[in-house]
Amino acid sequence: MKCKNLEIITLSENTAGGRRGILAEWGLSMLIKAESRHILLDTGGSITTVHNADALGVDLHQVETIVLSHGHHDHTGGLLSVLAGARREEVEIIGHPDIWSRKYGKNKKSGSYRYAGIPFLREALESLGGCFTLTSAPTWITEDIVASGEEPTATDFEKVADTLFLKEGEQFIPDPMADDQSIFLKTDLGLVLLLGCAHRGVINILNYARELTGMEQVYLILGGTHLISASEEQITRTIEAFNEAGVQHIGVSHCTGQQGAARLALAFGERFFYNNAGTVIRFPLKKKG
């Protein structure tokens, strides 16, 4: 059986589940437990990953690998606190080389730019045991779990948000979000896709996941789908593509947006759910929180 005893726990998200003591913040962090492996996708925006792990009785000391979906602060702001409490000599941190680029967000109304990148110096993270593996290629963590590496863009209806920029010298240029990546898990039920923000398009990622893993059946898409600023056409075509791919379950988080979430909920009914902080998923799909 692929990915035996698989469990996914959402430790940080914009909203909190019904459990007492769970905090919410803008950001995302999900823990993958598969047999003896403990893999963290992102670390939230600040304190919630560590706080909610304590509240849920999750031992972050067992995390040996952290995958960064991209270099924005709401996915990396908890790195320092996670590493500080890890009690390991080394924790591997997998990311694209561009996670360390100077990332900014642009306010459309004011035209001002705000720093949006990793809020720590690399040296500070390495002093706490963070060992960076930076590559644009896929990284197979186990034979059934892969960090996608750089995700290709092929659809004609998905594009990176026009409010995201890189600062090179004193110039701001559009950020192609080359560092956007996800985690794909091969299970006996089908593929499970864990998304950070899906900046490069959730359908681009879905198509790439099937190509990279050689698996066609998609059991679950979980995480941020970045439909928050999507047009009606993009949302409609995303739903059509999900149906064509036979996606069985969709759990949305973070940057999906209310309109996108509502449309997905109407389209997929009981196959849809909100994946918020405190949600625990076991397989076949059992959701608590």
C-alpha positions as CSV (number, residue, x, y, z in Angstrom):
1,M,0.0,0.0,0.0
2,K,1.3,3.4,-0.9
3,C,1.7,6.0,1.9
4,K,0.6,3.7,4.7
5,N,-1.1,5.1,7.8
6,L,-1.4,8.5,6.1
7,E,-2.6,11.4,8.2
8,I,-2.7,15.2,7.3
9,I,-3.1,17.8,10.0
10,T,-3.7,21.4,9.2
11,L,-1.8,23.4,11.8
12,S,-2.2,27.0,10.4
13,E,-4.9,28.6,8.3
14,N,-7.0,31.7,8.0
15,T,-9.8,30.1,10.0
16,A,-9.9,27.8,13.0
17,G,-12.0,24.6,13.5
18,G,-14.2,23.8,16.3
19,R,-11.5,22.7,18.7
20,R,-10.9,24.8,21.8
21,G,-7.6,26.7,21.8
22,I,-6.9,26.7,18.1
23,L,-5.7,30.0,16.7
24,A,-6.2,31.3,13.1
25,E,-4.0,33.6,11.1
26,W,-3.5,34.5,7.4
27,G,-1.2,31.7,6.2
28,L,-1.0,28.0,5.9
29,S,0.9,25.0,7.3
30,M,0.0,21.3,7.0
31,L,1.8,18.3,8.6
32,I,2.0,15.0,6.7
33,K,2.4,11.9,8.8
34,A,3.2,8.7,6.8
35,E,4.5,5.8,8.7
36,S,7.6,7.1,10.5
37,R,8.0,10.2,8.3
38,H,6.8,13.7,9.5
39,I,6.9,16.3,6.7
40,L,5.7,19.9,7.2
41,L,4.4,21.9,4.2
42,D,4.9,25.5,5.1
43,T,5.0,27.1,8.6
44,G,2.2,29.6,8.6
45,G,2.6,33.4,9.2
46,S,4.0,33.5,12.7
47,I,3.1,31.6,15.9
48,T,0.1,29.5,15.0
49,T,1.9,26.4,13.7
50,V,3.7,25.9,17.0
51,H,0.8,27.0,19.1
52,N,-1.8,24.8,17.4
53,A,0.6,21.8,17.4
54,D,0.7,22.1,21.1
55,A,-3.1,22.4,21.3
56,L,-3.6,19.3,19.2
57,G,-0.9,17.2,20.9
58,V,1.3,17.2,17.8
59,D,5.0,16.7,18.4
60,L,6.9,18.9,16.0
61,H,10.2,17.5,17.3
62,Q,9.5,14.6,14.9
63,V,9.5,16.8,11.8
64,E,12.6,16.0,9.8
65,T,11.6,17.7,6.5
66,I,10.0,21.1,5.8
67,V,8.9,21.9,2.2
68,L,8.3,25.5,1.4
69,S,5.6,26.0,-1.2
70,H,7.1,29.5,-2.0
71,G,8.9,32.4,-0.4
72,H,6.0,34.5,0.9
73,H,6.0,35.5,4.5
74,D,2.6,34.0,5.3
75,H,4.0,30.5,4.5
76,T,7.5,31.0,6.0
77,G,6.9,33.3,9.0
78,G,6.7,30.3,11.4
79,L,10.1,28.9,10.3
80,L,12.1,30.4,13.2
81,S,9.7,29.1,15.9
82,V,9.4,25.7,14.3
83,L,13.2,25.3,14.1
84,A,13.8,26.7,17.6
85,G,11.6,24.0,19.0
86,A,12.7,21.1,16.8
87,R,15.5,19.8,19.1
88,R,17.2,18.3,16.0
89,E,20.7,18.9,14.8
90,E,19.4,19.4,11.3
91,V,16.0,19.8,9.6
92,E,16.0,19.6,5.8
93,I,14.2,22.6,4.2
94,I,13.3,21.9,0.6
95,G,12.5,24.9,-1.6
96,H,13.1,26.5,-5.0
97,P,16.2,28.8,-5.2
98,D,13.9,31.7,-5.8
99,I,12.4,31.5,-2.3
100,W,15.2,33.9,-1.3
101,S,14.4,36.5,-4.0
102,R,13.2,40.0,-2.8
103,K,9.4,39.5,-3.0
104,Y,6.9,42.4,-2.8
105,G,3.2,42.9,-3.1
106,K,1.7,45.9,-4.8
107,N,-1.4,47.8,-3.4
108,K,-3.5,48.5,-6.4
109,K,-5.2,51.5,-4.9
110,S,-2.2,53.3,-3.5
111,G,0.4,51.9,-5.9
112,S,2.8,51.3,-3.0
113,Y,4.9,48.2,-2.5
114,R,5.3,46.1,0.6
115,Y,7.9,43.5,1.4
116,A,6.3,40.0,1.2
117,G,9.3,37.7,1.4
118,I,10.8,35.4,4.0
119,P,11.1,37.6,7.2
120,F,14.3,36.0,8.4
121,L,18.0,35.9,7.4
122,R,19.1,32.6,6.0
123,E,22.0,32.5,8.5
124,A,19.6,32.8,11.5
125,L,17.6,29.8,10.2
126,E,20.7,27.7,9.5
127,S,22.0,28.5,13.0
128,L,18.9,26.7,14.4
129,G,19.5,23.6,12.3
130,G,17.8,24.5,9.0
131,C,19.6,22.8,6.2
132,F,18.4,24.2,2.8
133,T,18.0,22.0,-0.3
134,L,17.3,24.5,-3.1
135,T,16.4,23.1,-6.4
136,S,13.9,23.7,-9.2
137,A,13.6,20.0,-9.9
138,P,11.2,17.6,-8.2
139,T,12.5,16.1,-4.9
140,W,11.3,12.6,-4.0
141,I,11.2,12.5,-0.2
142,T,10.0,8.9,-0.3
143,E,9.1,6.7,-3.2
144,D,5.5,7.9,-2.8
145,I,5.9,11.5,-1.7
146,V,7.4,14.2,-3.9
147,A,7.9,17.9,-3.6
148,S,7.0,19.1,-7.1
149,G,9.7,21.5,-7.9
150,E,9.0,24.3,-10.4
151,E,5.5,23.9,-11.8
152,P,4.9,24.5,-15.5
153,T,2.3,26.9,-16.8
154,A,0.2,25.5,-19.7
155,T,-3.4,26.5,-19.4
156,D,-4.8,29.6,-21.1
157,F,-7.0,30.7,-18.2
158,E,-4.6,30.7,-15.3
159,K,-1.9,33.3,-14.6
160,V,0.1,34.6,-11.7
161,A,-1.5,37.6,-9.9
162,D,-0.4,41.0,-11.3
163,T,0.1,42.3,-7.7
164,L,3.2,40.2,-7.1
165,F,6.6,41.7,-7.8
166,L,10.4,41.1,-7.4
167,K,12.7,43.9,-6.6
168,E,15.9,43.9,-8.6
169,G,18.2,46.7,-7.7
170,E,15.7,49.6,-7.4
171,Q,13.3,48.2,-10.1
172,F,10.1,46.3,-9.5
173,I,9.4,43.5,-12.0
174,P,6.5,41.1,-12.2
175,D,7.1,37.9,-10.1
176,P,6.6,34.8,-12.2
177,M,6.4,32.8,-9.0
178,A,8.9,30.2,-10.3
179,D,9.3,29.1,-6.7
180,D,5.7,27.9,-6.5
181,Q,5.6,24.2,-5.7
182,S,3.3,21.6,-4.0
183,I,3.5,18.1,-2.5
184,F,2.1,15.1,-4.4
185,L,1.3,11.8,-2.5
186,K,0.7,8.5,-4.3
187,T,-1.9,6.5,-2.4
188,D,-3.9,3.4,-3.1
189,L,-7.0,5.7,-3.3
190,G,-5.4,8.0,-5.9
191,L,-3.2,11.1,-5.9
192,V,-3.4,13.5,-3.0
193,L,-2.3,17.1,-3.9
194,L,-1.2,19.4,-1.1
195,L,-1.1,23.1,-2.3
196,G,0.4,26.1,-0.6
197,C,-1.1,28.9,-2.7
198,A,-1.2,27.4,-6.2
199,H,0.1,30.7,-7.6
200,R,0.8,29.1,-10.9
201,G,-2.7,27.7,-11.3
202,V,-4.4,24.7,-9.6
203,I,-5.1,23.0,-12.9
204,N,-1.6,23.5,-14.1
205,I,-0.5,21.8,-10.9
206,L,-3.1,19.0,-11.2
207,N,-2.0,18.2,-14.8
208,Y,1.7,18.3,-13.8
209,A,1.0,16.0,-10.8
210,R,-0.5,13.4,-13.0
211,E,2.4,13.6,-15.4
212,L,5.1,13.6,-12.8
213,T,3.7,10.7,-10.8
214,G,2.3,8.6,-13.6
215,M,-1.0,8.4,-11.8
216,E,-4.3,9.5,-13.3
217,Q,-6.8,9.1,-10.5
218,V,-7.0,12.2,-8.2
219,Y,-8.4,11.4,-4.7
220,L,-8.0,14.7,-2.9
221,I,-6.9,18.3,-3.6
222,L,-6.1,20.1,-0.3
223,G,-5.0,23.6,0.5
224,G,-4.8,27.0,-1.2
225,T,-6.2,27.2,-4.7
226,H,-5.7,31.0,-5.3
227,L,-9.1,31.6,-6.7
228,I,-9.4,34.7,-4.4
229,S,-9.1,37.1,-7.3
230,A,-10.1,34.7,-10.1
231,S,-12.6,35.8,-12.8
232,E,-15.9,34.0,-13.3
233,E,-14.4,32.3,-16.4
234,Q,-11.4,31.0,-14.5
235,I,-13.6,29.6,-11.7
236,T,-16.0,28.0,-14.2
237,R,-13.1,26.4,-16.2
238,T,-11.4,25.2,-13.0
239,I,-14.6,23.4,-11.9
240,E,-14.9,21.9,-15.4
241,A,-11.3,20.7,-15.3
242,F,-11.8,19.2,-11.8
243,N,-14.8,17.3,-13.1
244,E,-12.9,16.1,-16.2
245,A,-10.1,14.8,-14.0
246,G,-12.5,13.0,-11.8
247,V,-11.3,14.7,-8.6
248,Q,-13.1,12.9,-5.7
249,H,-12.6,15.4,-2.8
250,I,-11.7,19.0,-2.5
251,G,-10.7,20.7,0.8
252,V,-9.9,24.4,0.4
253,S,-7.9,26.8,2.5
254,H,-6.3,30.2,2.8
255,C,-6.3,32.0,-0.6
256,T,-9.3,30.3,-2.2
257,G,-11.6,33.2,-1.4
258,Q,-15.3,33.2,-0.5
259,Q,-16.5,33.4,-4.1
260,G,-14.3,30.5,-5.3
261,A,-15.2,28.4,-2.2
262,A,-18.9,29.0,-2.7
263,R,-18.8,28.0,-6.3
264,L,-16.8,24.9,-5.5
265,A,-19.2,24.0,-2.7
266,L,-22.2,24.2,-5.0
267,A,-20.4,22.2,-7.7
268,F,-19.1,19.4,-5.5
269,G,-21.5,19.2,-2.6
270,E,-20.5,16.6,-0.1
271,R,-17.1,16.2,-1.8
272,F,-16.2,19.7,-0.8
273,F,-15.1,20.9,2.6
274,Y,-13.2,23.8,4.3
275,N,-9.8,22.8,5.4
276,N,-9.1,25.0,8.4
277,A,-6.7,25.0,11.3
278,G,-7.3,22.0,13.5
279,T,-8.6,19.8,10.6
280,V,-7.3,16.2,10.8
281,I,-7.6,13.9,7.8
282,R,-7.2,10.2,7.7
283,F,-7.7,7.9,4.8
284,P,-10.1,6.8,3.4
285,L,-11.3,10.4,4.0
286,K,-12.2,11.0,7.6
287,K,-12.2,14.6,8.7
288,K,-12.2,15.9,12.2
289,G,-12.2,19.5,13.3
